[in-house]
Amino acid sequence: MTNYRRSWDKEEYSKRAADRLKAEDEPELTLDRKVKRDLLRPRDHKVDLDSKLGKTLVVTKDSPSAMQGGYYCKVCDCVVKDSINYLDHINGKKHQRNLGMSMKVERSTVDQVRARFETNKRKKEEEERNNVEDYDLEARAQEREEEEERQRALKRQRKKEKKKTAAEEQADDIDPELAAVMGFGGFGGAK
């Protein structure tokens, strides 16, 4: 007679359960597969978005990817077509992974937060002290008016000099006898 019921090997399954419990107790074995990445940190360089602004670039099919139109990422070896997508890329998960960072941020302690508040408070107070000394609206307005008046006087002086040189050049060009015969003393009379 054939037994069609499934029979379980209790020794094998008890061995598997024991191995699983042992693996849970020793987390180093399971973490070997994961790569330990640094925590996310701020950039130490300025992102250059303005260097290609308003420039014309000839792109051929044989151009290297760094020389094609758009923004080239050296880390990921990719070209992004506009500045918004480039910013999204360099702040994104794939780029940060290629830099060796995870997307997790270091948690700040209470002391670090207090120190940052103190630093910002001192900086703000210092700026206010500097602004009070530097910001005198009436004095700045008067300086501005004086500067505008100097510019106007300089412009008038240049205009007078230009008229004077033009009149001298015209006077040199006209023969006085010819002008007397024609019945006029000169061009561009006085107003």
C-alpha positions as a Markdown table, in Angstrom:
| # | Residue | x | y | z |
|---|---|---|---|---|
| 1 | Met | 0.0 | 0.0 | 0.0 |
| 2 | Thr | 1.3 | 3.4 | -1.0 |
| 3 | Asn | 1.2 | 6.3 | 1.4 |
| 4 | Tyr | 0.3 | 9.5 | -0.5 |
| 5 | Arg | 0.6 | 11.7 | 2.5 |
| 6 | Arg | 3.6 | 14.0 | 2.7 |
| 7 | Ser | 6.1 | 13.0 | 5.4 |
| 8 | Trp | 8.2 | 15.7 | 7.1 |
| 9 | Asp | 11.8 | 15.2 | 8.1 |
| 10 | Lys | 11.7 | 16.7 | 11.5 |
| 11 | Glu | 15.4 | 16.5 | 12.1 |
| 12 | Glu | 16.2 | 18.5 | 9.0 |
| 13 | Tyr | 13.7 | 21.3 | 9.8 |
| 14 | Ser | 14.8 | 21.5 | 13.4 |
| 15 | Lys | 18.4 | 21.9 | 12.1 |
| 16 | Arg | 17.2 | 24.8 | 9.8 |
| 17 | Ala | 15.4 | 26.5 | 12.6 |
| 18 | Ala | 18.5 | 26.3 | 14.9 |
| 19 | Asp | 20.7 | 27.8 | 12.1 |
| 20 | Arg | 18.2 | 30.6 | 11.6 |
| 21 | Leu | 18.2 | 31.5 | 15.3 |
| 22 | Lys | 22.0 | 31.4 | 15.3 |
| 23 | Ala | 22.2 | 33.8 | 12.3 |
| 24 | Glu | 19.8 | 36.2 | 14.1 |
| 25 | Asp | 22.0 | 36.2 | 17.2 |
| 26 | Glu | 25.1 | 37.0 | 15.1 |
| 27 | Pro | 24.3 | 40.1 | 13.0 |
| 28 | Glu | 27.9 | 40.4 | 11.6 |
| 29 | Leu | 27.2 | 37.5 | 9.2 |
| 30 | Thr | 24.2 | 39.2 | 7.7 |
| 31 | Leu | 25.8 | 42.7 | 7.4 |
| 32 | Asp | 28.7 | 41.4 | 5.3 |
| 33 | Arg | 26.5 | 41.7 | 2.2 |
| 34 | Lys | 25.7 | 45.4 | 2.9 |
| 35 | Val | 28.2 | 48.1 | 2.0 |
| 36 | Lys | 28.8 | 50.6 | 4.9 |
| 37 | Arg | 28.5 | 54.1 | 3.5 |
| 38 | Asp | 29.3 | 57.4 | 5.0 |
| 39 | Leu | 26.6 | 59.7 | 6.3 |
| 40 | Leu | 25.4 | 62.5 | 4.0 |
| 41 | Arg | 27.5 | 65.6 | 4.4 |
| 42 | Pro | 27.3 | 69.1 | 2.8 |
| 43 | Arg | 29.2 | 69.9 | -0.5 |
| 44 | Asp | 32.6 | 71.6 | -0.1 |
| 45 | His | 32.5 | 73.2 | -3.5 |
| 46 | Lys | 30.2 | 75.5 | -5.4 |
| 47 | Val | 28.0 | 74.0 | -8.1 |
| 48 | Asp | 28.8 | 75.7 | -11.4 |
| 49 | Leu | 25.6 | 76.3 | -13.2 |
| 50 | Asp | 26.5 | 79.6 | -14.9 |
| 51 | Ser | 29.6 | 78.7 | -16.9 |
| 52 | Lys | 27.6 | 77.4 | -19.9 |
| 53 | Leu | 24.9 | 79.9 | -19.7 |
| 54 | Gly | 24.4 | 81.8 | -23.1 |
| 55 | Lys | 27.1 | 79.8 | -24.8 |
| 56 | Thr | 26.8 | 78.1 | -28.2 |
| 57 | Leu | 28.4 | 74.7 | -28.5 |
| 58 | Val | 28.8 | 72.6 | -31.6 |
| 59 | Val | 28.0 | 68.9 | -30.9 |
| 60 | Thr | 28.7 | 66.1 | -33.2 |
| 61 | Lys | 27.8 | 62.4 | -32.9 |
| 62 | Asp | 31.4 | 61.6 | -32.2 |
| 63 | Ser | 31.8 | 64.2 | -29.4 |
| 64 | Pro | 32.8 | 62.7 | -26.0 |
| 65 | Ser | 30.0 | 62.8 | -23.4 |
| 66 | Ala | 31.9 | 65.5 | -21.4 |
| 67 | Met | 31.8 | 67.8 | -24.4 |
| 68 | Gln | 28.2 | 67.3 | -25.4 |
| 69 | Gly | 25.5 | 69.8 | -24.7 |
| 70 | Gly | 24.2 | 69.9 | -21.1 |
| 71 | Tyr | 25.8 | 69.3 | -17.7 |
| 72 | Tyr | 28.3 | 66.4 | -17.4 |
| 73 | Cys | 28.7 | 64.5 | -14.1 |
| 74 | Lys | 32.2 | 63.0 | -13.8 |
| 75 | Val | 31.2 | 60.8 | -10.9 |
| 76 | Cys | 28.3 | 59.0 | -12.6 |
| 77 | Asp | 29.6 | 59.6 | -16.2 |
| 78 | Cys | 26.3 | 60.9 | -17.5 |
| 79 | Val | 25.0 | 64.0 | -19.2 |
| 80 | Val | 22.0 | 65.9 | -17.9 |
| 81 | Lys | 20.4 | 68.4 | -20.3 |
| 82 | Asp | 19.4 | 71.3 | -18.1 |
| 83 | Ser | 20.3 | 72.9 | -14.8 |
| 84 | Ile | 17.2 | 71.8 | -12.8 |
| 85 | Asn | 17.7 | 68.2 | -13.7 |
| 86 | Tyr | 21.4 | 68.5 | -12.9 |
| 87 | Leu | 20.7 | 69.7 | -9.4 |
| 88 | Asp | 18.2 | 66.9 | -9.0 |
| 89 | His | 20.8 | 64.5 | -10.1 |
| 90 | Ile | 23.6 | 65.7 | -7.8 |
| 91 | Asn | 21.3 | 65.7 | -4.9 |
| 92 | Gly | 19.8 | 62.3 | -5.8 |
| 93 | Lys | 20.4 | 58.8 | -4.4 |
| 94 | Lys | 22.3 | 57.4 | -7.3 |
| 95 | His | 24.9 | 60.2 | -7.3 |
| 96 | Gln | 25.3 | 60.1 | -3.6 |
| 97 | Arg | 25.8 | 56.3 | -3.7 |
| 98 | Asn | 28.5 | 56.7 | -6.3 |
| 99 | Leu | 30.2 | 59.3 | -4.0 |
| 100 | Gly | 30.1 | 56.6 | -1.2 |
| 101 | Met | 27.4 | 58.3 | 0.9 |
| 102 | Ser | 24.1 | 57.1 | 2.1 |
| 103 | Met | 21.1 | 59.3 | 2.2 |
| 104 | Lys | 21.0 | 59.2 | 6.0 |
| 105 | Val | 22.0 | 62.4 | 7.8 |
| 106 | Glu | 23.9 | 62.5 | 11.0 |
| 107 | Arg | 21.6 | 63.2 | 14.0 |
| 108 | Ser | 22.6 | 66.3 | 15.8 |
| 109 | Thr | 22.9 | 66.3 | 19.6 |
| 110 | Val | 21.3 | 68.9 | 21.8 |
| 111 | Asp | 24.7 | 70.5 | 22.5 |
| 112 | Gln | 25.4 | 70.8 | 18.7 |
| 113 | Val | 22.0 | 72.5 | 18.2 |
| 114 | Arg | 22.6 | 74.9 | 21.1 |
| 115 | Ala | 26.1 | 75.8 | 19.8 |
| 116 | Arg | 24.7 | 76.5 | 16.3 |
| 117 | Phe | 22.0 | 78.8 | 17.8 |
| 118 | Glu | 24.7 | 80.7 | 19.8 |
| 119 | Thr | 26.8 | 81.0 | 16.7 |
| 120 | Asn | 23.9 | 82.3 | 14.6 |
| 121 | Lys | 22.8 | 84.7 | 17.4 |
| 122 | Arg | 26.3 | 86.2 | 17.6 |
| 123 | Lys | 26.6 | 86.5 | 13.9 |
| 124 | Lys | 23.2 | 88.3 | 13.7 |
| 125 | Glu | 24.1 | 90.7 | 16.5 |
| 126 | Glu | 27.4 | 91.5 | 14.8 |
| 127 | Glu | 25.6 | 92.2 | 11.5 |
| 128 | Glu | 23.1 | 94.4 | 13.2 |
| 129 | Arg | 26.0 | 96.4 | 14.8 |
| 130 | Asn | 27.7 | 96.8 | 11.4 |
| 131 | Asn | 24.4 | 97.8 | 9.7 |
| 132 | Val | 23.6 | 100.4 | 12.3 |
| 133 | Glu | 26.9 | 102.1 | 11.7 |
| 134 | Asp | 26.8 | 101.7 | 7.9 |
| 135 | Tyr | 23.1 | 102.4 | 7.3 |
| 136 | Asp | 22.4 | 106.1 | 7.5 |
| 137 | Leu | 19.6 | 106.7 | 5.0 |
| 138 | Glu | 19.9 | 110.5 | 4.8 |
| 139 | Ala | 23.6 | 110.5 | 4.4 |
| 140 | Arg | 23.4 | 107.9 | 1.7 |
| 141 | Ala | 20.7 | 109.9 | -0.2 |
| 142 | Gln | 22.8 | 113.1 | 0.0 |
| 143 | Glu | 25.9 | 111.3 | -1.3 |
| 144 | Arg | 23.8 | 109.9 | -4.1 |
| 145 | Glu | 22.5 | 113.3 | -5.1 |
| 146 | Glu | 26.0 | 114.8 | -5.0 |
| 147 | Glu | 27.3 | 112.0 | -7.2 |
| 148 | Glu | 24.5 | 112.5 | -9.7 |
| 149 | Glu | 25.2 | 116.3 | -9.7 |
| 150 | Arg | 28.9 | 115.6 | -10.4 |
| 151 | Gln | 27.9 | 113.3 | -13.3 |
| 152 | Arg | 25.6 | 115.9 | -14.8 |
| 153 | Ala | 28.3 | 118.6 | -14.5 |
| 154 | Leu | 30.8 | 116.3 | -16.2 |
| 155 | Lys | 28.4 | 115.5 | -18.9 |
| 156 | Arg | 27.7 | 119.3 | -19.5 |
| 157 | Gln | 31.5 | 119.9 | -19.6 |
| 158 | Arg | 32.0 | 117.2 | -22.2 |
| 159 | Lys | 29.2 | 118.5 | -24.3 |
| 160 | Lys | 30.6 | 122.0 | -24.3 |
| 161 | Glu | 34.1 | 120.7 | -25.3 |
| 162 | Lys | 32.6 | 118.6 | -28.1 |
| 163 | Lys | 30.7 | 121.7 | -29.5 |
| 164 | Lys | 33.8 | 123.8 | -29.2 |
| 165 | Thr | 36.0 | 121.3 | -31.1 |
| 166 | Ala | 33.3 | 120.8 | -33.7 |
| 167 | Ala | 33.0 | 124.6 | -34.2 |
| 168 | Glu | 36.8 | 124.9 | -34.6 |
| 169 | Glu | 36.9 | 122.1 | -37.1 |
| 170 | Gln | 34.1 | 123.7 | -39.2 |
| 171 | Ala | 35.8 | 127.1 | -39.0 |
| 172 | Asp | 39.0 | 125.6 | -40.3 |
| 173 | Asp | 37.2 | 123.9 | -43.2 |
| 174 | Ile | 35.4 | 127.0 | -44.7 |
| 175 | Asp | 37.3 | 129.6 | -46.7 |
| 176 | Pro | 36.3 | 133.1 | -45.3 |
| 177 | Glu | 36.2 | 134.7 | -48.8 |
| 178 | Leu | 33.9 | 132.0 | -50.1 |
| 179 | Ala | 31.6 | 132.4 | -47.1 |
| 180 | Ala | 31.5 | 136.1 | -47.5 |
| 181 | Val | 30.6 | 135.7 | -51.2 |
| 182 | Met | 27.8 | 133.2 | -50.4 |
| 183 | Gly | 26.4 | 135.6 | -47.8 |
| 184 | Phe | 26.9 | 133.8 | -44.5 |
| 185 | Gly | 29.5 | 133.9 | -41.8 |
| 186 | Gly | 29.5 | 130.2 | -40.9 |
| 187 | Phe | 27.5 | 127.1 | -40.2 |
| 188 | Gly | 25.7 | 126.4 | -36.9 |
| 189 | Gly | 25.0 | 129.8 | -35.6 |
| 190 | Ala | 24.7 | 130.8 | -32.0 |
| 191 | Lys | 21.4 | 130.2 | -30.3 |
